[in-house]
Amino acid sequence: MTTSLLTLAYNAADDKKAEDIVVLNMEGVSIIADQFVICHANSERQVQSIAREIADQASKAGYAVKRLEGFDLGRWILVDLGDVVVHVFHKDERGYYNLEKHWGDAPFLEMADKE
């Protein structure tokens, strides 16, 4: 179930033209989630559009959207889907927070098989 949820979230971000999408495998690294999806966009409006698409696609597929934080500002939106947490950043915020470095123990997952 997590794999299909991960693919759904990744593809929804990609469909809305999210940039530099990476997936961190958080299993054994953090109890927060099994995977983090991290991406960014160039405007608050696009950040909101990406987050909305991820939440909408997850809901349509029957997954619960546990939390959607930061939507109004559109600078860093967290979409909590349970096992998968998606971080959608404004490009200016992504480098500042640098989650990839913060969670440096987490290996990257390749999403070459996205469908």
N, C-alpha and C positions, 0 to 999 in steps of 0.2 A: 504493500500500500504506500509506503514512504517513497519508493522509487517512482511510482506514477505521480504522486503528489509533487515530488521534486521536479520531474519532467514537466508537469503542468505549470508550475511556477516559473521555471526557466523559460519555457516556450512563451508564456504570457508576457514576460518581460521582453523577450526578444521580439515578439510581434509588435510591441509598442516602441521599438527602436531604442531600448536601453543599451547603454554603452558599457564595454569592459565587464561583461557578466562573468563572475567567478563563483565557484561553489566550493565551500570548505566542508570537509568531513569532520563533524564535531564529536562523533562517537568516541568515547574514551577520553575526550578532551574537556567537555563541558556537559553538564546535565540540562542545560537550557534547551537544546535541540539536537537532532541527529545531523542536520545539515544547515548551513547558512548559505543563502544566495545573496551576493552583494553586487550591486550595479549602480550606475549613475545616469543622470540626464542633464541637459544644459539649461533647463529652466524649471521654476517651481511648478508650472502648469504641466510640463511633461513628467516630472516626478510624480505628481498626483495622478496623471493618466496611467502611468505604469502600475502604480500601487492599486488603483481602482480596478484595472484589468486583471491583475493577479487575484485580488479578492473576489471579483465577479466570477472568474473562471473556476476558482476553488469552490465557491458556493454552488455554481451550476453542476459541478461534478460531485457534489454531496459532501464536501469537506467543510468542517467548521472553521470560520475565521475567528480565532480566539480574541485577537486584539488588532487594532489598526491605530497606531500612535503617530502623531506628528503630521497628520494629513493637512490640517489647516495652514501650516507654515510652508509645507512643501520643500523643506530643506533636507530632512532625513525622516523618511517614513518607514516604520517598522510594521511589517505584515506578519503576524504570528499565526501560523497555520498548525501549530503543535510541533510535530516532528521536524518541520521545515520552517525556518524563520527567514524572511526576506527583508533585506535592508536596501531601500531605494534612496540614494543620496542625490542631492544637487552636486554637480561636479566640484564646486568650491568647498563643499563640506567633506567629500570623500577623502581627499588627501589629508585633511586636518585630523579626522578621526582614525584613519588608516587601520581599519579592522583586520585586514589581512596580516599586518605586522603585529597588532595586539594579540591576535589568536595565531601566532606564528607556529605553535605546536600542531595545528590542524593541517592535515594534508589537503591539497587541492584535488578535486574530483573533476575528471574530464567529462564533458557532456556531448561527446561526438555523436552519440546515438540518439540525439534528440529527434522527436517525431512530432 
